[in-house]
Amino acid sequence: MPRKQSAGLLVYRHRDSGPEVFLVHPGGPLWARRDDGAWSIPKGEFGDGEDALLAARREFVEETGQTVDGVFRALAPVRQPGGKRVHAWAVEGEVDAQRIVSNRFTLEWPPRSGQRREFPEVDRAQWFTLDAARVKLLKGQRPLLGELEGWLHDARRS
């Protein structure tokens, strides 16, 4: 059975205090009380033969209701603790974190109740400094921040 894979965008912007990254918090009751270590880049699964960057851009729209354009820089894929491989691209852009509109999913909740409820895939979004993002981001995605930071540092020096 092939491992699951996701594609997503690590959107960043420059501020006087340094770079910031745009992260999303998963919706639904399983994540409602989790904060540190629960945030993610906007991403979603894609299938074999599907263009990963196109999937990343599609998933960004599905999770935020917004688009981002620019130069997409491929980052090294990372493997999350559950085994899912995440392909990501860094792109400079602006996204209004207060105006996200996410697609929804249905879940039996409470468990074994027979009741099916609908929840947003993403319940909120926010811009974070790199230091704050290291605390908020899922452990398996944190290497993406280091690669982005190194690339931005090299770009400033050249």
C-alpha positions in Angstrom: 0.0 0.0 0.0 1.5 3.3 -1.0 2.2 5.9 1.7 0.0 8.9 1.8 1.4 12.2 0.5 0.4 15.8 0.9 1.3 19.0 -0.9 1.2 22.5 0.6 2.4 26.1 0.5 4.5 27.8 3.1 3.6 31.4 2.5 5.9 34.0 4.0 6.1 37.8 4.2 8.7 40.3 5.4 8.1 42.5 8.4 10.4 45.0 10.2 10.7 42.4 13.0 11.7 39.7 10.5 9.9 37.1 8.3 6.5 35.7 9.2 4.8 32.6 8.0 1.1 31.8 7.4 -0.2 28.8 9.3 -3.6 27.2 9.7 -5.2 25.4 12.6 -7.1 22.2 11.9 -10.9 22.3 12.5 -13.0 19.8 14.2 -13.4 18.5 17.8 -10.2 16.5 17.8 -8.0 19.6 17.5 -10.2 22.1 19.3 -8.2 22.3 22.5 -4.8 21.8 21.0 -2.6 24.8 20.0 1.2 24.3 20.4 2.3 21.7 18.0 -1.1 21.5 16.2 -0.8 24.1 13.4 0.1 23.3 9.8 0.9 24.8 6.5 -2.2 24.7 4.3 -1.9 21.4 2.6 -3.8 18.3 1.4 -3.4 14.9 0.0 -2.8 14.2 -3.7 -2.7 11.1 -5.8 -0.1 9.4 -7.9 0.3 11.1 -11.3 -1.1 14.4 -10.0 1.2 17.4 -10.2 2.2 18.2 -6.6 2.5 22.0 -7.0 -1.0 22.2 -8.6 -2.3 20.1 -5.7 -0.6 22.4 -3.2 -2.2 25.5 -4.9 -5.7 23.7 -5.0 -5.5 22.7 -1.3 -4.5 26.3 -0.3 -7.7 27.6 -2.0 -9.8 24.8 -0.4 -8.4 25.5 3.1 -8.4 29.3 3.0 -10.7 30.5 0.2 -7.8 32.6 -1.1 -5.1 32.3 -3.7 -1.4 33.2 -3.6 0.8 33.8 -6.7 4.5 34.4 -7.0 7.7 32.4 -7.4 7.2 28.9 -5.8 10.4 27.5 -4.4 10.4 23.8 -3.8 11.5 22.8 -0.3 12.8 19.3 0.6 10.0 16.9 1.4 9.5 16.1 5.0 8.0 13.0 6.6 5.5 13.4 9.4 5.6 11.0 12.4 2.6 9.1 11.0 4.6 8.4 7.8 2.8 10.9 5.5 5.3 12.6 3.1 4.7 16.4 2.8 5.9 18.2 -0.4 6.0 22.0 0.2 6.8 25.2 -1.7 7.7 28.5 -0.2 6.2 31.5 -1.8 6.2 35.2 -0.7 2.7 36.6 -0.5 -0.1 38.2 1.5 -3.1 36.3 2.8 -5.8 37.8 5.0 -5.8 35.5 8.0 -9.1 37.0 9.3 -11.0 36.2 6.1 -10.3 32.5 5.5 -13.1 30.3 4.2 -12.4 26.6 4.5 -14.1 23.6 3.0 -15.9 21.3 5.4 -16.0 17.6 6.4 -18.5 15.4 8.1 -17.7 13.4 11.2 -19.7 11.3 13.6 -19.6 13.4 16.8 -19.8 12.6 19.6 -18.2 9.2 18.8 -20.6 6.3 18.5 -23.5 8.7 18.9 -24.9 8.1 15.4 -25.0 11.9 15.0 -23.1 13.3 12.0 -21.8 16.8 12.2 -20.1 19.1 9.8 -16.8 20.9 10.7 -14.5 23.3 8.9 -11.2 21.7 7.7 -9.4 24.8 9.0 -10.9 26.8 11.9 -8.5 29.7 12.0 -5.3 31.0 10.4 -2.6 33.3 11.6 0.8 34.9 10.8 3.7 33.9 13.0 7.3 34.8 13.4 9.7 32.0 12.7 10.3 31.5 16.4 6.6 31.4 17.3 5.9 29.1 14.3 8.5 26.5 15.6 6.3 26.2 18.7 2.9 26.2 16.9 3.8 24.0 13.9 3.4 20.2 13.8 6.7 18.6 14.7 7.1 16.8 11.3 6.7 20.1 9.4 9.3 22.1 11.4 12.2 21.4 9.1 10.4 23.4 6.4 10.9 26.5 8.6 14.7 25.9 8.9 15.0 25.5 5.2 13.0 28.7 4.5 15.1 30.6 7.1 18.4 29.4 5.5 17.2 30.4 2.1 16.0 33.8 3.2 19.3 34.4 5.0 21.3 33.5 1.9 19.1 35.7 -0.2 19.8 38.7 2.0 23.6 38.1 1.8 23.7 38.0 -2.0 
